Amino acid sequence: MSTQATLAVNVSHDSQEHVWFVLSSDIPGLNAEAETLDELVAVISDVAPDLIAANLPG
């Protein structure tokens, strides 16, 4: 059986460093940055499933 959950990821842009980054999230261990928002979303999409699985109880 599959269960769905909604997890929040808040991102921000550092205009001095010209980088987008994860400000906070419901996913323990999620730390990422990228030059564009689209690149950051791609990085998050790539690493989030493994971090979620690693943090599941059991």
Residue pairs with C-beta under 8 A, 6 or more apart in sequence:
7 25
7 26
7 27
7 48
7 52
8 24
8 25
8 26
9 22
9 24
9 25
9 26
9 27
9 30
9 44
9 48
10 22
10 23
10 24
10 25
11 20
11 21
11 22
11 23
11 37
11 40
12 20
12 21
12 23
13 19
13 20
13 21
13 37
14 20
14 21
18 35
19 33
19 34
19 35
20 33
20 34
20 35
20 36
20 37
20 39
20 40
21 32
21 33
21 34
21 40
22 30
22 31
22 32
22 33
22 40
22 44
27 48
27 51
27 52
27 55
28 51
28 55
29 51
29 54
29 55
30 44
30 47
30 48
30 51
32 40
32 43
32 44
32 47
33 40
34 40
34 42
34 43
